[in-house]
Amino acid sequence: MSKGKLIGLLAGALLLNGIQAACTQLTGDEALYWMHARHLDWGFRDHPPMTGLWAGLGYHLLATELGVRLMTILSHLLTLWLLFRLARPVKLLHYALLIASVPVMHLYGFTATPDSPLLLATALYLTTWQRFIRDSSWLHTLLLGMCMAFLVWSKYHGLLIILFALLPIKRLWLHKQFWSAACIGILLYLPHLLWQYQHDFPTFKYHLAGRNDDAWEWKHIGGYIGGQLLVFNPVVLGMAIYILVKRTPRDAFERSIQWLLSGVLLLFLFNSFRGRVEPHWTTPVTLCAIILILREWQSKSPGKPVLYSLAGITTMLMVVRIGLVTDIFPPLKKEYHTGKQSVTALHKIAKDKPVCFMNSYQMPSLYMFYTGGIAHSINNIEGGKNQYDLWNYNEYINEKPFLFVASYDAPHFEDVEQDGIHFKIKAYDDLPVLHQLEVLTDDACLNTYPGEYITLQSTITNHNHYPVHLENEKHPIGWLLLFNYKKPNQADVEVEIKGLPKTLQPAESARITMSFIAPDRTGKNIARLAARVDELPHVYLSNGIVVRY
């Protein structure tokens, strides 16, 4: 096979992804990762820091959408080259059709998301793993440990790659060299673990406890299965499953690949019985499917119907990509072609004032990328926490002039139109911002009965860089204990707080007493203290309190 043809294929991918990246606006998630780059740290709430580093490196060279995505484009080229070496295809056409028919190989070839470095990390790990199985030298041990770190620096799902690749190779379970590599990986990953400890493990709490609260429903199972048809495409997924069932691995590496693919697919299928699963979580094992299919084709060439099917899917994906650039598909327009217009219109209204959104990490990130202004997100009980709960942008709006943009038809907010776009906004000059106040109860678990008068000793701490005025006549603060919020057995309970200081200075703590009457409940309940300013939605301030009846 000619190297020139392979170079031509890679050059074509580089050109296609470069045009796509330059002509497509950032999504809200990509804008957040650009914000990660502006605030580089050893960790962030949702993901490890690799995506922020990726976005920052490219943006440093080119301060445009293309710059944010530059490292993604380059890393995708390296992924394609490593995948070619791992799969050893007989014909370049087979390789090109296969990778071009897998949707995520298009999406993560130009978008700046955690899955892009994860794909490269997976390709590097499998390349090193193949060599390590044959020769566990200290050089390969060192490289394997570095690849382990790269996997989990990219995304936590990288742990699954390490685990499922190891499981079928029993001789390596207790191998000194493998565990030496693991120690190297842990050592390289230690700064992120220390960051998690210093910030009270926000990412682990989010992924292990706070992300999947959905009840069991058939739609989650069907959604996962349907999602995999979109991630792999039906033809590739069907061929991969057939090979998993029928093909006997030729060597230890192929056995690892089969276990890795089947293990990840089955694990997330099992998780779909417990709640919603994001389809793209299986993205890294699309490489395994491609490797297995191309190795199968080494001895048994695919029939024309298979190749025609892959060519048809590739054609449809290319039409979609053209639609992304030319803005001809309404569903794609909202995601890739409206963010800039929206925040630019809002900036005309706000002028030099900071802007605050409700329950959105996407909009403030897009606002700062496209306008250069200051933006923040206040996350109330109707949404969830995000990275802006860890950043101190609230210091720009606390008791200062700013524009509040509501995410719903909020009372006393004005409907304002600018450049054909409508916003629900309200201007504030002296609103106290309660985010980064933390209330920790001495007791995290209570046994009670309906109607009992309960007192809870607690500590309130101000983690902001500014003093918080808790007694404010113009903007009164109300307190509420929310039981099982958004659950069928929800209860809202008035709470009295004694010992609350008028002002809490930065880093200052105070002892308070919370008193309330236990509502009519049964079984186990979760309660959290929430506070509201004026008629704005409540925000959570306390830890979860387990209340048993």
C-alpha positions in Angstrom: 0.0 0.0 0.0 1.4 3.4 -1.0 2.4 5.7 1.8 1.5 8.6 -0.5 -2.1 7.5 -0.6 -2.3 7.4 3.2 -0.7 10.8 3.5 -3.2 12.1 0.9 -6.1 10.7 3.0 -4.8 12.3 6.2 -4.3 15.6 4.3 -7.9 15.5 3.1 -9.0 14.9 6.7 -6.9 17.9 7.9 -8.4 20.1 5.2 -12.0 19.0 5.9 -11.7 19.4 9.6 -9.9 22.8 9.3 -12.6 24.2 7.1 -15.3 22.9 9.4 -13.6 24.3 12.5 -13.1 27.7 10.9 -16.6 28.1 9.5 -18.6 26.8 12.5 -19.4 28.7 15.7 -18.4 27.3 19.0 -21.0 25.3 20.9 -21.7 26.2 24.5 -19.6 23.2 25.7 -16.7 24.2 23.6 -16.9 27.7 25.0 -16.7 26.3 28.5 -13.6 24.4 27.7 -12.1 27.6 26.3 -12.9 29.1 29.7 -11.1 26.2 31.3 -8.1 27.3 29.2 -8.4 30.8 30.7 -8.5 29.4 34.2 -6.1 26.5 33.8 -6.1 24.3 36.9 -5.3 20.7 37.9 -9.1 20.0 37.7 -12.5 21.2 36.9 -15.9 20.2 38.2 -17.1 18.0 35.2 -13.8 16.8 33.7 -10.1 16.6 34.1 -8.1 19.5 32.6 -6.8 18.0 29.3 -9.6 19.6 27.2 -8.8 23.0 28.6 -5.1 22.6 27.9 -6.0 21.4 24.4 -8.2 24.5 23.7 -5.6 26.8 25.3 -2.7 25.6 23.3 -4.5 26.2 20.0 -6.1 29.5 21.1 -2.7 30.8 22.1 -1.6 30.5 18.5 -4.8 31.6 16.8 -7.5 33.5 18.8 -10.5 32.2 16.8 -12.8 29.2 16.7 -10.2 27.5 14.6 -7.6 28.1 17.3 -9.8 26.6 20.0 -10.2 23.5 17.9 -6.7 23.4 16.4 -5.2 20.7 18.8 -8.4 18.6 18.3 -7.7 18.6 14.5 -4.1 17.7 14.9 -4.7 15.0 17.5 -7.4 13.5 15.2 -4.8 13.1 12.5 -2.5 11.3 14.9 -5.4 9.1 16.0 -6.1 8.2 12.4 -2.5 7.3 11.7 -2.2 5.1 14.9 -5.5 3.4 14.1 -4.2 2.6 10.6 -1.1 1.0 12.1 -3.2 -1.0 14.7 -5.7 -2.3 12.1 -3.3 -3.1 9.3 -6.0 -2.8 6.5 -5.4 -4.6 3.3 -6.9 -1.8 1.2 -6.9 1.9 2.0 -10.4 2.2 0.5 -11.7 -0.2 3.2 -10.0 1.9 5.9 -11.2 5.2 4.5 -14.9 4.0 4.1 -15.0 2.5 7.5 -13.7 5.5 9.5 -15.6 8.0 7.3 -18.9 6.1 8.1 -18.5 6.3 11.9 -20.3 9.5 13.0 -18.2 10.3 16.1 -15.0 10.2 13.9 -16.4 13.2 12.2 -17.8 15.0 15.2 -14.6 14.6 17.3 -12.4 15.4 14.4 -13.1 19.1 14.8 -15.0 19.9 18.0 -13.0 20.8 21.1 -14.5 18.3 23.6 -13.0 15.8 26.1 -13.7 12.9 23.7 -11.1 14.3 21.2 -8.0 13.9 23.4 -9.6 10.7 24.8 -9.6 9.1 21.3 -6.0 10.0 20.9 -5.1 8.7 24.4 -7.0 5.4 23.6 -5.1 5.0 20.3 -1.8 5.6 22.0 -2.6 3.3 24.9 -3.7 0.4 22.6 -0.5 0.9 20.5 1.6 0.7 23.7 -0.4 -2.1 25.2 0.1 -4.2 22.1 3.9 -3.8 22.5 3.7 -4.3 26.3 1.9 -7.6 25.9 4.8 -8.9 23.6 7.6 -7.3 25.6 7.2 -5.8 29.1 10.5 -4.0 29.0 11.0 -1.0 31.3 10.7 1.3 28.3 7.3 -0.1 27.4 6.4 0.0 31.1 7.2 3.7 31.3 5.3 4.4 28.1 2.3 2.4 29.3 2.2 4.4 32.6 2.3 7.7 30.7 -0.5 6.5 28.4 -2.6 5.5 31.5 -2.2 9.0 32.9 -3.1 10.6 29.5 -6.3 8.5 29.4 -7.5 9.7 32.8 -6.2 13.2 32.3 -8.5 13.3 29.2 -11.6 11.8 30.7 -12.5 9.5 33.6 -13.8 6.9 31.2 -10.2 6.2 30.5 -10.1 4.0 33.5 -12.5 1.6 31.7 -10.0 1.3 28.8 -7.3 0.2 31.2 -9.5 -2.2 33.1 -11.2 -4.0 30.3 -8.0 -4.3 28.2 -6.3 -6.0 31.2 -9.1 -8.5 32.2 -8.5 -11.2 29.5 -4.7 -11.2 30.0 -4.6 -13.1 33.3 -0.8 -13.4 33.3 -0.5 -9.7 33.7 -2.9 -9.3 36.6 -0.1 -9.6 39.1 2.7 -8.7 36.8 5.4 -6.5 38.4 5.8 -4.4 35.2 2.1 -3.8 34.8 1.7 -2.5 38.4 4.9 -0.5 38.0 3.2 1.2 35.0 0.1 1.7 37.1 2.2 3.4 39.8 3.7 5.7 37.2 0.2 6.6 36.0 -1.0 7.3 39.5 2.1 9.4 40.2 1.4 11.5 37.1 -2.2 11.8 38.0 -1.6 12.8 41.6 -2.0 16.6 41.0 -5.6 16.1 39.9 -6.3 13.9 42.9 -4.9 16.5 45.2 -7.1 19.1 43.5 -10.1 16.9 44.1 -9.2 16.6 47.8 -8.7 20.3 48.2 -12.1 21.1 46.6 -14.0 18.3 48.4 -14.2 16.0 45.4 -16.7 17.9 43.3 -16.2 15.8 40.2 -16.5 12.5 41.9 -19.7 13.7 43.7 -21.1 14.9 40.4 -20.4 11.7 38.4 -21.1 9.1 41.1 -24.0 10.7 43.0 -25.4 13.8 41.3 -25.5 13.0 37.6 -27.8 10.0 37.2 -30.8 10.5 39.5 -33.4 9.3 36.9 -35.7 6.4 37.7 -35.7 3.2 35.7 -37.6 3.7 32.4 -37.7 1.8 29.1 -36.8 5.0 27.3 -33.4 5.0 28.9 -32.6 1.5 27.6 -34.0 2.3 24.2 -32.2 5.6 24.2 -28.9 3.9 24.9 -29.3 1.3 22.1 -30.5 3.9 19.6 -27.6 6.2 20.7 -25.1 3.4 19.9 -26.6 3.1 16.4 -25.7 6.8 15.9 -22.3 6.6 17.6 -21.0 3.6 15.5 -23.7 3.6 12.7 -25.9 0.4 12.3 -23.6 -1.4 9.8 -20.4 -1.0 11.9 -22.2 -1.9 15.1 -23.8 -4.9 13.6 -20.5 -6.1 12.1 -18.6 -5.5 15.4 -21.2 -7.5 17.4 -21.1 -10.3 14.8 -17.3 -10.5 15.1 -17.4 -10.5 18.9 -19.7 -13.5 18.8 -18.2 -15.5 15.9 -14.5 -14.6 15.7 -11.8 -16.3 17.7 -9.0 -13.9 18.7 -5.8 -14.6 16.9 -3.6 -13.3 19.7 -3.7 -11.7 23.2 -4.0 -8.2 21.8 -7.2 -9.1 19.8 -8.6 -10.7 22.9 -8.0 -7.5 24.8 -9.7 -5.5 22.0 -12.7 -7.8 22.1 -13.1 -7.6 25.9 -12.7 -3.9 25.8 -15.4 -3.4 23.2 -17.9 -5.8 24.7 -17.1 -4.8 28.3 -17.8 -1.1 27.7 -20.9 -1.7 25.6 -22.4 -4.1 28.2 -21.4 -1.9 31.2 -23.3 1.1 29.9 -26.2 -1.1 28.7 -26.4 -2.3 32.3 -26.3 1.3 33.5 -29.2 2.2 31.2 -31.4 0.0 33.4 -30.5 2.4 36.3 -31.1 5.7 34.5 -30.0 7.8 31.5 -26.7 7.0 29.8 -25.0 9.5 27.4 -24.5 7.7 24.0 -21.1 9.3 23.4 -19.6 7.6 26.5 -18.7 4.6 24.3 -16.8 6.8 21.8 -13.3 5.4 22.5 -14.3 1.8 21.8 -15.3 2.8 18.3 -11.6 2.4 17.6 -11.8 -1.2 18.8 -14.7 -1.9 16.4 -12.8 -0.5 13.5 -9.7 -2.5 14.4 -11.6 -5.8 14.6 -13.5 -5.2 11.4 -10.4 -4.4 9.4 -8.5 -7.4 10.8 -11.5 -9.6 9.8 -11.3 -8.2 6.3 -7.7 -9.2 6.0 -8.8 -12.8 5.4 -12.3 -12.2 4.2 -13.0 -9.2 2.0 -16.3 -7.4 2.6 -19.0 -7.8 0.0 -20.2 -5.0 -2.2 -23.4 -4.5 -0.2 -21.4 -3.7 2.9 -19.1 -1.3 1.0 -22.1 0.4 -0.7 -23.8 0.7 2.7 -20.7 2.4 4.2 -20.4 4.6 1.2 -24.1 5.7 1.6 -23.7 6.5 5.3 -20.5 8.4 4.5 -22.3 10.4 1.9 -25.1 11.3 4.4 -22.5 12.3 7.0 -20.7 14.6 4.5 -24.1 16.2 3.6 -24.6 16.9 7.3 -21.1 18.4 7.5 -21.8 20.6 4.6 -25.0 21.6 6.4 -23.0 22.6 9.4 -20.9 25.0 7.4 -23.7 26.4 5.1 -26.3 26.6 7.9 -29.1 24.8 5.9 -30.4 22.5 8.6 -32.6 24.2 11.3 -31.8 21.6 14.1 -28.0 22.1 13.5 -28.4 25.9 13.2 -29.4 26.3 16.8 -26.4 24.4 18.1 -23.7 25.8 15.7 -25.0 29.1 14.2 -27.0 31.1 16.8 -24.8 31.4 19.9 -22.7 34.3 18.6 -25.8 36.3 17.4 -27.6 35.8 20.7 -24.8 37.0 23.0 -23.8 39.8 20.6 -27.4 41.1 20.7 -27.4 40.8 24.5 -24.1 42.7 24.7 -25.7 45.6 22.9 -28.2 45.9 25.7 -25.8 45.3 28.5 -23.1 47.6 27.1 -20.3 47.6 29.8 -22.3 45.9 32.5 -21.6 42.3 33.5 -24.3 39.8 32.6 -25.6 37.0 34.7 -27.5 34.0 33.4 -29.6 31.4 35.2 -28.5 27.7 35.4 -26.3 27.8 32.3 -22.6 27.3 31.9 -22.9 27.6 28.1 -24.3 31.1 27.8 -21.8 32.9 30.0 -19.0 31.1 28.3 -20.2 32.0 24.8 -20.8 35.6 26.0 -17.2 36.0 27.2 -15.8 34.3 24.1 -17.7 36.4 21.5 -18.1 39.7 23.2 -15.1 39.9 25.6 -17.5 41.0 28.4 -17.9 39.6 31.9 -20.6 37.0 32.5 -21.6 34.6 35.2 -24.2 31.9 36.1 -26.3 31.8 39.2 -27.4 28.2 39.6 -30.7 27.8 41.6 -32.7 24.8 42.6 -34.3 24.5 39.2 -30.9 23.6 37.7 -27.7 22.0 38.9 -24.3 23.1 39.9 -21.6 23.7 37.3 -18.1 25.1 37.0 -19.3 28.7 37.7 -20.0 27.6 41.3 -16.2 27.2 41.7 -15.1 30.3 39.9 -15.5 33.7 41.6 -17.2 35.7 38.8 -20.0 36.5 41.4 -17.6 39.1 42.8 -18.3 41.1 39.6 -22.0 41.3 40.3 -22.4 41.2 44.1 -24.0 44.5 45.1 -22.8 46.0 41.8 -24.7 47.0 38.6 -25.3 44.0 36.3 -27.9 42.6 34.0 -29.8 39.5 35.0 -31.1 37.2 32.2 -33.9 34.8 33.3 -34.3 31.4 31.8 -38.1 31.5 32.4 -40.9 34.0 32.5 -39.7 35.5 35.8 -41.8 38.0 37.6 -40.7 41.7 37.4 -38.3 40.8 34.5 -38.7 42.8 31.3 -39.2 41.3 27.9 -36.6 43.1 25.7 -36.0 42.5 22.0 -32.7 43.2 20.2 -31.8 42.2 16.7 -34.9 40.0 16.5 -33.9 38.1 19.7 -36.0 38.3 22.9 -34.6 38.3 26.4 -36.2 38.3 29.8 -33.9 40.7 31.8 -33.8 42.8 34.9 -31.1 45.4 35.9 -29.8 45.2 39.4 -27.5 47.6 41.2 -27.1 46.2 44.7 -28.3 42.6 44.8 -26.5 40.4 47.4 -25.2 37.2 45.8 -25.3 34.2 48.1 -23.3 31.7 46.1 -20.3 30.2 47.9 -22.0 30.5 51.2 -21.9 27.0 52.7 -24.0 25.6 55.6 -22.8 22.4 57.2 -25.0 20.7 59.8 -23.5 19.0 62.8 -25.8 16.0 62.1 -26.2 14.7 58.6 -28.8 12.1 59.6 -32.0 12.5 61.7 -34.6 10.2 63.0 -37.9 11.9 63.6 -41.7 11.8 63.3 -44.3 14.1 61.8 -44.8 17.3 63.8 -41.6 17.1 65.8 -39.9 20.4 66.5 -36.3 19.9 65.4 -33.2 22.1 66.0 -30.0 21.6 64.0 -26.7 23.1 65.1 -24.8 24.2 62.0 -21.9 26.3 60.7 -22.3 28.9 58.0 -19.1 29.9 56.1 -18.5 32.6 53.5 -16.2 31.2 50.8 -16.5 34.4 48.7 -13.8 37.1 48.3 -16.3 39.7 49.5 -18.4 40.2 52.7 -22.0 39.0 52.4 -24.7 41.1 54.1 -27.3 38.7 55.4 -29.6 41.4 56.7 -30.8 43.4 53.8 -34.0 45.5 54.0 -34.1 46.3 50.2 -33.4 42.7 49.2 -34.7 40.4 52.0 -33.4 36.9 52.3 -35.8 34.0 52.9 -34.9 30.6 54.1 -36.5 27.2 53.3 -35.8 23.6 54.0 -36.6 21.6 50.8 -37.5 17.9 51.3 -37.2 15.6 48.2 -37.2 18.6 45.8 -38.7 17.7 42.4 -39.8 14.3 43.7 -43.4 13.2 44.0 -43.2 13.5 47.8 -41.8 17.0 47.8 -42.3 19.2 50.9 -41.2 22.8 51.5 -40.7 23.7 55.2 -40.2 27.1 56.7 -37.1 27.3 58.8 -36.1 29.7 61.6 -32.4 30.6 61.9 -30.9 31.9 65.1 -27.4 33.3 65.5 -27.1 34.5 61.9 -24.7 37.5 61.7 -25.7 40.7 59.9 -22.5 40.4 57.8 -20.2 37.5 57.1 -16.7 38.5 56.1 -14.6 36.5 53.5 -13.5 33.1 55.0 -15.5 33.9 58.2 -17.7 31.2 59.8 -20.5 31.5 62.3 -22.5 29.0 64.4 -26.2 29.0 63.8 -29.2 27.1 64.9 -31.8 25.9 62.4 -35.3 25.1 63.7 -38.3 23.6 61.9 -41.3 21.3 62.3 -40.9 17.9 60.7 -43.4 17.6 57.8 -45.7 14.6 57.4 -43.4 12.1 55.8 -42.6 8.4 55.6 -39.4 6.5 55.1 -36.1 8.1 54.0 -36.1 11.8 52.9 -33.3 14.1 51.8 -33.6 17.8 52.9 -31.4 20.8 52.0 -31.4 24.3 53.2 -32.1 26.9 50.4 -32.2 30.7 50.4 -33.8 33.2 48.1 -33.2 36.9 47.6 -36.3 38.9 46.6 -38.5 36.8 44.3 -35.7 35.0 42.6 -35.6 31.2 42.8 -34.0 29.6 45.8 -30.4 28.4 45.8 -29.1 25.5 47.7 -26.6 26.3 50.5 -26.4 23.2 52.7 -25.3 19.6 52.6 -28.0 17.0 52.1 -29.6 15.9 55.4 -31.0 12.4 55.6 -34.3 12.4 57.5 -35.8 9.1 58.4 -39.3 8.6 59.8 
